[in-house]
Amino acid sequence: MADSQKNCHELGAIELVEHFDRGSLGLRDYVEGMHSFCEASEPEVSAFAHYSPEVVNLQVERLESLKNSGAPLPRLYGVPVAVKDNIDTQDYPTELGYAGSRGRTPKVDALLVHKLREAGALIWAKSRTTELAYLHPASTTNPRAPGHTPGGSSSGSAAAVAAGMVPVAIGTQTNGSVIRPASFCGVYGFKPTRGLVFNGGVLNCSQSLDQVGVFARNVEDLAAVAEVIIGGHHLESGQLIFPMALRKVCVEEPPFQPKLMFAKSPIWDRVDGEAQDAFMALQEELADCMSDVALPSSVSNAFAWHKTVMESEMQVNLKPLVDAAGGQASAQTLDLLNRGSAILASDYLVATDRMRGTAAGFAEYFDHFDAIVTPSTLGAAPNGMATTGDPAMCTIWTFAGLPCISMPLLQTEAGLPLGVQLVGAAGSDARLLRTARWLAKRLT
């Protein structure tokens, strides 16, 4: 292997594009090195549901012809991106992590995939997800914590980035499916404000809650990829979502030292003792800029409301898929469908109505603080592969639709990653990314 290929898996997205632009690394050499690395890593990590060097190389040919034409390189030129297997792609199957959807081959890309291609990204592989993006675990392992769960449902996306198989990946979150695996696998995970990314072509689990997110190994790469997939569509309300200059704002120095609010959340007593100690040490380290503020007890209502909305909508949306497959599904999925069918319409309507006011209820905090700091998860990745872990530390923020970032800034004494979750104001995604980059620089 040539020297230029040896450490190809360590390059981030922005760093990689800069190499291509300068001519210090050739696209084909890089891709060949990445193929070798992925083929060596995949048997152990099992991050990819579908991966074909032939499919990737066809994309490389198109990108090379673009460069040879003398046109300016698009902003994600040559960047490999793994796309969760619940997001439609025309050149790879999209099987939803579900045996009943085996062989499903979409004819067109999801809009976000089309945008990634237009920006010059290589759709490298389809990353594994749990069954129907719910709880039944996939075969993916955790590269940062062998023997421990990688989380779910975006397990393959997080693990692929953690293992170096791709610099960035796309996932989705209905409760904690971006933030949790990012924390467990020791990578950065970003869930934008709800509605900023169009969900067309993405498995419809819960239309009120589903959100697309990004995994990477640094904040700037999160911003660069999220910037590509955000905007250019209308919400059901008719509101036009505009693109955002995330990367430009992200790399700026904050005009003032950011002010952070440490929120233990109403379920702090469920957080693992070692994780509690780590966050107490973090609070001491950031004493000059972080204040401990208790959330009102009323936010606990979000847990029940979220469960009502999620299970009602997932029952309606997923039951036809399961029925078409003759009822074939895991016990977790079948239990979900049974619970969802028993929810009263009145309870569902109350819960969806509460969604509209929950984000507004947090707005006052962001008049005083740049971000809320809280654990990404209840602790490090649980031992064993039978569960994907508990998403409870994400539920309130997912229900509110607020932007969140998990940052791999802490770890247990045994070296297991512990994510620090930053929550921002609705629509202030660029400000949140800038604050996250500032915090990462300060602590690392």
Steps between C-alpha positions, in 0.01 A plus 500: 500500500630845410590740780208726403262213569630378836318744729212589271244390758620768742408792273193707579262638239629858484862387520438255218347757264795732566740221398308441176486872426877542549577187305691351795279188483338338199137393522560156353799431728295604800204286401719194444650547846156534655375187323790305647436638847125433488541148368736427789277665763149399395513133608558609860296823514206392280404863441375464142177341381606565139843594370639453148836627374351483149216737594748739663740488204223598258446811710874568497502497119230765491688718747828465312336611177368805684848590628655442159255750352664773705185581694538607865486205737168466684523545876491129594700379202605140554383476861371148581165507680325197649120534486275322748306213343164666562583776248431433131788469253467408134828310468480301824205307646319659793375214715415689823686251717200273452486147362156573356648774278788292363567587138326838517660719231384863475496661157602846621718647773359668806534877461780518756695233308450695178641809673803307623573374148454849358757625752750241375471244781544130433207293626740242635271246664170441673560475873319247714199595706285320752183331373278772349722756678358396838662286772586151376884516473694462176824302479718812526768507770649794688856583381570717805356256755530139382234279656276799571202615294561768235151636575214533255329547274780675307751243624672437166547871427661574836719188494619565143622848597655374824688227314628739229305324225351835395572853624129587526167317505129573501256365758150571626352558844147448629605495864876465554625324187771752404611637835512161680716305249726804461558494875549124522740489201698810598425718197323831441130485417277792396121508483383829344184685593198296401384577146827642367573181303231369265395144591379401154643160406568416866308219674201664663506375858349796683438797277470735797833395654733361229813705437808443283843540662872488422797314651863613468827516691499878550253787519608668175420187299155485661439857388629441146274201438193633681526821298461297180186311604314782679238715327343537159156363591168603651354381828138388514420845639625648173813647657799496265817364662807686379857367493726597791861620503593248768866449416582871475347576840633182659866591446460857627615588848202586722473876558494430876589195706195272472276459802391144568211368707553164669167316521504167680145425374223343711656153464846583634458228764497244216838617366782255573712599799824517300331721241368726777853536638634585153242773453565641847867527404400667174287749691801586717722539193250739340408688816585834337242456222245237606216538749296219654132570432219264597234430241140527618339172600238549229750403229458141619168498318695489174591135558139380494402738218794385287411135557137563402589680177776259401311177564177626341670612181736205474207262531319671211812527282675168564208260536434490122863396443478226761162381375633483142778274628251264664546642849870415504678723755690493828325493835602865559331613179186294553467631856532856366220443249275356771562793734447754224165352400371542856570875528191720504461766234437760772831418669682523167345838419592639842861380463544644150353829616758516781783466246423845362562672830786298641780662297357843581513407867880474481545825306550712811808300599667585170454870568765449769702196385658390173430132563365255755750233611376157607616137462437342161412169665446349843857371492749315283387238249341203680692174486366245252313523172146415610394862546572832331493695827256747651422823305349679801755786509392596148122478535420849628710672231372276221140568602575874496672471161807691621845463337741275692864396474670210677871562556750226601664706776482265800571136573480246779805373688493198268518731197139465384369816329252731674332758281435858608172621349460865404145620430429823313207727429268405217642630172831606659693205361797709384536657843487155661771365268720803572456446874578129463820573307605752766439245776688226316801731458494599864483147635722320250 
